[in-house]
Amino acid sequence: MNNNEKNVIVNSDTTKLYFLEGSPQRVHEFNFGTAGNITTVTIFQTASLVTPTTAESIIANPTGSKFFSFAGPTMYEYDLSTNFDISTI
């Protein structure tokens, strides 16, 4: 982590946390050892995003089958073949 983090999202059952790192464009996925307990979070994996400009934020749809990043007025869509698993972007 390099103090260039943009935003944080948590999945609906509070078992996973994600944050966007702005430069380089990466999403980090963390697992909660105990759902919703931030003291039990451990890093799980990192995925790179392919965008022509630096994204400012990310969101996920409710099922976790899609992530969206936003760079200015432009939205980029990423399909996940396994819900909430960023290695499948």
Sequence and secondary structure as in RCSB ss.txt:
>XXXX:A:sequence
MNNNEKNVIVNSDTTKLYFLEGSPQRVHEFNFGTAGNITTVTIFQTASLVTPTTAESIIANPTGSKFFSFAGPTM
YEYDLSTNFDISTI
>XXXX:A:secstr
  S EEEEEE TTSSEEEEEETTTTEEEEEEESSTT GGGEEEEEEEE   SS   EEEE TTSSEEEEEETTEE
EEEE SSTT GGG 
